[in-house]
């Protein structure tokens, strides 16, 4: 049975962290390592972590240079066969997610496995179905799934740490390179893996920067394709805001 490293990155998330922790420690899969990387929180985050410390494999609290720097720390600490990030506020959809994926079939030929995910806004769950980037025929495209629903072989993650060139899409850049540059096999599963908070977050607050970084990831695309991508998504974004 392969070992799964679950990593939670936190910073001043005391009010929402417990839900994430419970969804991780209550997985019915038998071979789990649970790591928490805190960015020197000043609220009650550390108290929450300490209250579950007997069920957390290892945790640290120290300053970092941002979320992807903290995630890289988690990757370096991980000792499992696979790594997944379930950051503060997000949670596994059900307690049998890991066993549903890893206890039923041989996954040895794959380097990345990703499932479905849901978005939670105003306590309403919405299933998000997008086309994975490697099946999307457009030259410029978003990732098409969430890193909260994505498992990467730990050795690959250690060899391909998140780049500090990206503030919002370092996860996409990593996966894009694994598929197109390194020819790593991806597998899509039908399991709903995670629920992620949909109301805010860095990507929502920095929508234009996010679009620019996606275009940077898709570096082989033509300038015209990137322009069309930017304007199409900006129009969709602003229409959504107007219609709210």
C-alpha positions, 0 to 999 in steps of 0.5 A: 500500500503506497504512502500518501503525504498530505500537506496543509499550508497555513497562515493566520487560518485559525478559524477555518483550519480545524475543518481541513485537519479533520478531513485529513486525519479522518481518511480511512486509508491506512498509510498516511503522513500528515504535515502542516507548514505554518507561516508563523501565524499570530492568531489561534492557528498554532493552538488549533494545530497543537490540539491535534498534534498527536495525529499530525506527523510533523508540523513547523511554524516559521516565516516563509516567502509566500504560499509556494515557498511554504508548499516547497518546504512541505514537499522537502519534508514529505516521505510518502510515495505521493503528495497532495496539498489540502491547504487551510479552509479546503477539505477532502470531500469524503473520508474514503477519498484516498482509499477509493483512489489508491486501494482499488487499482495499480497506479504504478505507471502514472506520475500524476493523478487528478480527480474532480473538485467542488467549489464552496461559495456562501455555503453552496457546493458546486461541482466544477467540471473543466477540461484538463490542460493536456486534453484541451486543444487550445494553445492557451488554457488554464490548468483545468483542475485543482491542486487540491484534487491532484496527487503527484509522485513525491520524487517528481515533486522534489525534482520539480519544486514550485518556481518562484517566478510564479506567484499564482500559477506555480502549481500549473507551471509544475504540472505543465512541465511534467506533462509536456517537457518530461512526458509524465503519464497523467491519470484522471479519475472520476472521484470527487477529491476536494472541496475548495473555498471559492469566495476569495483567495489570491487568484480571485484577488489578482485575476489579471495577474493570474491570466498573465501568468497562465499565458507565461506558462503556455509559453509556446502559444502565439501572441495572438492566442494569448491576447484572445485568451486574456480578453475572453477571460476578462470579459467573462470575469467582469460579466460575472461580477456585473450579474451578481 
